[in-house]
Amino acid sequence: MSDLRSLPRDTNQARGIAQYALDFLAAPFESVADEVFDQLMLLHADSVACAVAALASGMNAPLVLRREALAYPVAERGGYCFGSSQLVAPEKAAVANCAAVRELDANGTNFGYAPERNATSGEFGHNDFYPVAMAAACQVGWDGRQTLLAMLAIDEIRGRLAEVFALKNHKIDHVLHGGVACAAVYGAALGATLEQIESAIGMVIAHHVPFRAIRAGHQLSDSKGASAAITAEAAMQSVHRSLRGFIGPADIFRNRQALFCLFEPPQQQDVSPFDLSLGERGDDFAIQRMHFKLGLYEHQSAGAIHALLELLDRNPQLLSDPDLVERVRISIYEPAFGIICDPAKRDPRTRQSADHSMLYIIATLLRKAFERQECGWCELMLNIDDYCDDALFHPDTRRWMEKIDVLHGGDEFDRRYPAGIPTAVEIHHSLRGVLASGLVEFPLGHSGNQVGQFHKVLQFKMNQLLSRGVDHGADVLNRMLTIERACPADIAALYQFPIANVTDE
C-alpha cells in the first residue's frame, strides 16, 4: 500500500485536499514514523526561538501585529500570542505569532524538490504556519499529539504544493501555498464540512493572492516578514466565513480564471496543471526535505557560508592579516545569483535587505573572523546584532564587500539545484595565491547534511535566540521538544511564558 495519497490533475483537488485534512487529523498518531515527529518538533522549537528573539529585540511588524491582536480579546474559542495569557481572536493570535516566527527569516526552508515523483518545481517555502495549528488546538482542546498532526498536515500540504507549482515563476509569493494548507487544516480542526473547507480554499486563492512585490524594491519593508502571517489570517478568516454560510468558488485548481490554470494553462480541458501527492503514513513527508538555517541569513547563502568557514578552518594562517586578502570570489547558481547577488544588494540599508545580500553576509563573516581570530559555525554565527545599524554600516564590512565578486557558475551549477545549493568560494591571497573551497552542494543544515556537528550548532542557535527573551531557555526548549506528551492545558499554555520587553499593555 502506498504511503502517499494521490490527487490527480483530472480531479477536484481542492476537495481532495480538504478530504485529506479531515482524514489526516482523524488518523492514528502512530501511523506516522517517529523520525518525522522528531524533525517536526525540532522545526517547531527552532521557529519558537526565532519568534522569541524577534519580539524581545523589538522588531516592528511582530509588535505592531501583537498589539493589534490584543485589541481583539475574546472570552472563549480564541488563541494566545507569544508571551501573553490574554485570550484573543484566533486569527489575530495567528497573524501576530506567524509574524514573530518569520520576522528574522531564520526558520526552516524547503525548495520543493522530489525528483522520484517528477515533482521538481523548486518553489521556496518556510514553516511559518505552526501558530495556526496552535490557535486551532486552543479552541478545540487538543493535546500535544493532535496538535503535532495538525502542524504536520499544514507542512505537508504546503510542501507538496511547492513541489508541483512554482508560484515564484509568476511573481506570486510562496506563502500562498501555506494559505491553502492553513485553510484546509484549520477548517478540518474546527469541524467544517468537506464543502466548507473547499469553499475556504477557493476564497484564499480567489481573494488573497500575495504578489512578490512585497520582496522587491531597493530596500525591503515589514511586508516581507509578515507575508505568511497575513496570508494565514486570511485563510482562517475564510474558514470562519465558510462556517457562517458564505460560499466561495469551488474546484479552484481547475478554474480557468484562477491563477493556476491562468498562468500555466493545461492542454486538456477540465484538468489542473499538476498532479499532487500527500503523505499519509510512514516516513515520506515533505518536512524530511526541509533545511535548517544555522543563523540569520538567506538560506541560499548557506553554501557560501559553509565553503568560507571550511576554507578558513583549513587555512587558519589567512586570519593573520586581512590586507593580504586581495579578492574573494563566489560562484553560485540561479536563482540565488539573481535573488541575493543583484545590484540592489550591494548597499543594504535595512536588516531585511542585508540578510538577503550575499555580499553583506560573507563580508560580515569575514570581518568577525578576522576580529575574533576564529572560524567555527558557533563562534561566527550571524545573529541580530550583525544587522543593527552599527553593523550595517561598519567600515570594515563595507571594505570587505568591495573585495567580493559573485559570479554565476553556469550550467554546471544550475543543474545541481534544487537538489543541492551548489556554491564555490575562492580566496585570492597576495602570498598564498588562490585558495579554493571546491564545490559545496549540501552545506550544514541542508536536509542532505544534518549529521556531525549539526545538532550541536542548531542547539547553540536556538539557545542564543531564546536567551534574548527568556531567562530559562532550556526549559522553554524542553517544552517544545516534548510537546508529544503535552495535555490540552499544557498546549493552551505553551506560548504563554514571559518574554523580556514584551507586555500586554
N, C-alpha and C positions, 0 to 999 in steps of 0.2 A: 504494500500500500504506500502511495506517495505521501510524503510529509508536507507537500505543498497543495494548496487549493488553487485550481486553475480557473481564471475568469477570462475566457476567450473574447476576442475583439467583436465577435458577432453576437454577444450577449449584452444585457443591460448591466454594465459594470458598476454603475452607481448603486444599483440594488444588490449586486454581488458583494460589494464592499460592505454595505450595510448588513447583509446576512452574515458575512464573515465576522464582523464586530460582535453581533449578537451571539453567535456560536462560540467565539473565542472566549468571551467573558464568562460563558457558562461551562467552559471546558475544565477538566481536572487540572489543577496546578502541576501535578506530577507528569502530565503529558509533555511538558517542556523540559529539556535537558538542564541539569544543574548548572553547567557551564554557561548557558545562556543567561540565566538569572544572575550568576556571578558577574558577568560582563555588564548586565543592566544595572546592578547595584553600584558598581564602580562608576559607570557613566552618570548615574543619578547623583552619587556623592560628589563627583567632580563638578557637576552643574551647580549643586548647592554651594560648594566652596566658592565658585565664581560669583554667585549671587551675593553671598555674604560680603565678599571683598568689594564688590561694586557699590553696595549700599553703605557700608561703613566708610568708604572713601568719598562719599558724597556725589556719586555720579548723577548727573542731572535727570536724564529720562526716567530711570527707575524710581527716583524720589518723587518726581512730578506725578507719575502714574500711581505710585503708592498713596500719595496724598489724595489723589482723585478717588482711589478705591475706598479709602477711609471715610469719604463723604457719602458713601452708599452703605450704611450699616443695615443689617437685617437681623431679625430675631431668630430665624431658623433657616435651614437649607441654604447655607452660604459657604464661604471659604475663608481662609486666613492668609493674610500677607506675611511674608517673612518677617519675623521679629515682632509679631502682633498677636494679641489674644482677642481682638475685636472681630466678630463675625461680620463679613461684608458680602455684597452681591458676588456670586461665584465668578461671573465673567470679569468682574473688576479685580478680584483677587488674582485671577489668572493673568490678566494683562500686566498687572504690576509685577508678579513673580516671574513671568516669562521674560519681561524686560530686564529684570535683575540678572537672571541666568545668562542672558545673551549679551549684556552690555559690554563686557570685557572681550568678547569674541574669543574666548579661551576654552570653550567646552567642545564636546565631541563633533567629529566631521565625517560625513560619508561622501563618496564620489560616484555612487550609482553605477556599479560595475559588476555584472555577473555573467562572464563570458560563457559559462557552461550552459546557460539558457539563452544565449544570444541577446542578453539584456544589458546593453553597453552604452546607454545614452550619456552616462557620465555627468548627471546633474549633481550639484552640490546639495548638502543638507546638514542640519545640525539637530542635536537632541534638546531642543529648546522648549518642548511642549509638555514635560512631565507635570508642571503645575495644573494643567487641565485635568489630568488623571487625579491629582490630589484634590482639586475642587470637587470633582465627582465623588471621590471617596468620602469627603467630609459631609456631603449631602446625604449619601445613602448608607453611611455607616460601615464602610468596608474595613476589613483587616488588611494586614500587610500583603498577604498573598494575592488577594483580589486586586489590590492597588498595583502590584507589580504586573499582573496580567494586563491591566489597562495601559500601563506605561509601555509594555512590550508591544501591544496591539497598535498603539499610536506610532511607535518607531517602525513597526513592520509595514504598515500601510504607506507611511511617508517614505521609507527607504526603498520599497519595491517600486513605487511610482517614479522615484528618482532614477531607477534603472531603465525605465522604458520610455520616459518622455523628458526631454531636456528643455525645461522652461527658459533657461538662460539663452538658448538659441533664438528666442523670440522676445528677448528683453523683458521677460517676466521674472519676478523674484521667486527663488526656490521655496520660499515659505508657503506658497500656495499648496504644495503637496502636503505640508503639515496641516493646513487648514482643512483639507479633505479628511485627513486622518482624525483630526480632533472632532469634526462634526460627526463622523461615524461612531467613534468610541464614546464620546460624551453622550450622544443620543442613546446608544445602547445602554450606557450606565444609568441613565435617567428613566429607562423603561419605555423609550419611544418605539413605535412600531416600525416595521420594515419600510413602509411607505413614508413615515415621518422622517426617518433618517435619510432616505433617498431625497426627500424634499429639501432637507437641510444642506446636504452635499450640493444639490443643484443651486441653492441660494448662494453658497460660498463662491461657486465658480461663476455664476451669472452676475453677482453684485459686488464681489470683493476681490478683484484681481489686482495684486500689487505689482507695479512695474519696477524695473531696475533703476528707474530714476532716483530711487532712494539711495542707491550705491554709486551714483555718477556725480560728476562735478569736481571742481578743483579741490575743495575741502569738504569732507563728509559731515553730516549732521546727526542729530539724535534719531532721525528716521531709520538710519542704517541698523542700529542696535535694537530698535523697538519694532522692527518689521514683523518678526514672528509673533510678538506679543499682540500686536493689533490684529493680525490675522486670526490668532487663537480666540480673541474676544469676539470677532465677527462670526467665527464658527459656532461658538457657544450661544451667541445671540440668535443665530439662525436655528439652532436646535430649540431654543425657548419659543421662537415664533412658530416652528412646526408643531410643537406640543400644544400651542394655543389654537391651532387650526389653520395657520397660514400654509398655503400650498405653493411650493416652489417648483421650478422646472424639473421634469423627470428625465431619466435616461440621458444625463447631461454629457456623458463622454461620447455618445453617438450623435449629439445635436450638431447639425452642420453650421449653426451660428455661434456655438460655444468655442472657446479658444482651441481645444484640442484638434477638432476637425477643421476649424478655420485656418489654423497655421500649418497643419500637416494633413491635407485632405486625402482620405483613403481613396484608392481607385475603385473600390467596390462601394455599393450603397449599403446603408444600414450596418456599418461597422465603425469601430473606433480606430485610431491609428496604431493600437498596440494590444498585445495580449498581456495579461497580468497574472502573476503567481504570488500567493501569500502563504507564509509558513503557518502550519497548524500544530505541529508537534515535533519532538526530537530536537536537533541542534542546528537546523538550517533556517536561520533568521537573519534579517538584514543587519542587525547590530553586531553580528560577528565580524562584519567587514568595516565597522566604524573605527576611526582613528582618534587617538587622544592627543591633544596639544599639551606639550610639556613646557608651558609658559605662555606668555601673552604675545602671540604673533599670528599672522595669517598662515593657515596650515600649509599652503603651497610653498612657503619658505622653509619648511622643516628639512627638506633635503639639503639646502644650502647651510642651514644651521648645523646639521649633523656632519656634513662634509668639512666645514670650517673647524668645528671642535675636534674632530679626529685628526685633521691636519696639524692643528696646534699641539695636540697631545703627542703626536709622533715627532714633532719638531719644536720642543719647548724653548730652544735657543732663539727662536724667532721673537720671543717676547722681550728680548734684551733691549731692543731699540726700535721704536715704531718708525723712525725716519728711514730705516733701511728697507722698509716695505714700499716698493715703488707703485705697484698696482695689485688689485685683487680682481680677478676675472671670474664671473659666474656664468655658466652655461645652463640653460633651463628650457623647458618645454612650453608649448602653447597648451592651454590658455594662460598659464601662470605668467608668461612673458608679457602678455597684454594686460593682465589684471594688476599685478603688483610691481611691474617694472616700467609702466608707462611714464611719459614725461611729467605728468602731473604729480607723480610720487617722488620727484627729485627734491621737492621743497615742502615737505609736510609741515603743517602748522596746527593740526589738531591730532588728538590721540587716534581718532577714527581713521585719519589718513595715514598716520605714521605706522600703525600696526598693519597696514596694507602696502607698505613701501619696503620692497626688498632692500633697497639701498640703506634706508634708515635702520632696519632690523640688523643687518650684518654690520653696519658701521657702529651701532651701539654695542654689539657683542665684542667687536674689536677694541673699542675704547675701554670697556670693562676688563677685557682680558689683559690689556697692557697696564691698566691701572692696578689691577689686583695680582698680576703675575700668576693667573690661574686659567684653566681651560676646561673645567668639568661642567656637565649639564647642570648640576645643582648650584655650583659656585657662580655660574654666569646666567642663570635662568632669568629671562626677561619678566619683569613684574610691573606693577602700576607705576612705581617711581621712575621707570625708564620711559614713561610717556608724559611726565609732567612738563611744564613749560621750561624749567631749567634744563631738563634732559633733551627736549625737542630742539632747543637752540644751543646746546653745548658746543662750544667751538671745536673741540676735538672730534665730536661726532660729525660735525659738518665737514671737517677736513678729511675724515675717513670716507665720507660719502663722495667726495671729489676723486678719491682714488679707486672707486669701484666701477667696473664696467659689467653690464649684464648683457649677455648675448643669447639669441635664440639658437638652441642646439641643433635645430633642423629635424629632418625626418627620423633620424635615429633616436632622438629624444622623444619626439611626439608619439611615436608608435608604442612606446613603453608606458604611456599614460592612457587611461587612469588606473591600470593595474598597479603601477608604482608612480612615484613622483620624481622622475629622473633629474638629477642635478649634479654638476661637477664644479669644483672650485679650484682655481689656481692662485697661488701667491707668488708674485714676481718680486724677488728679493735681490738687492744690489750685490750681496756677497754670495748667496747660495743659489742664485739662478731661479728657475721656475720650479716650484714645488706643487705637485698636483694631487688632489684627493682621490682621483678616479671617480667612476660613476657611482653615485648613491641613488638607489631606487626605493629602498624601504627604510627610511630613517626611523630612529627610535620614536615610538608612539604610533607609527603606522600599524595597521592590523597585521601586516606581514612581519612586524618586528616588535613584538611585545614579550620579549624574553630578556634574559640577562639582567641589566640594571633597570629595566622598565618600571617594575613595581616600586622600587626604591625611589626613582625620580618622580613618579606620579604621586607617591605618598608625600614627598617633600613639597611638591607643588601645592597639593591640597592643604597641607598644614600651613604653608606660607600664606595662602589666600585666607584661610579661616582665621589665622592669627590677627588679621586686620580688624576683625569684628567681634571675636568671641575669646573669652579667657581660657576656655577648656575645649579647644578644637578637637582634641582626641575623643572627647565624649560625644560631640556632635557627629563626628565622622563614624564613630561606632554605631550610633543610632541609624545612620543612613545605610551602613553595611550590614545591619541585622534587621532590616525592615521586614524581611520574610516572617519574623516572629512577632511582629507588632500586632496588638489587638486594635479594635476600632478607636478606642480612646487614645492610644499611642499615635495612631495615624492622624487623628484630629489635631494633636499637639505637636506633630513632627516639625513644623516650621515655626513654632511659637517661642523658640529660645531667644533671649535678648541679644541684640546686636548693637555694638558701640555706635554712638552718634545717630541712632535711629530710634525715634519715638513715635507715638500715635498722636502727637499734638500737631 
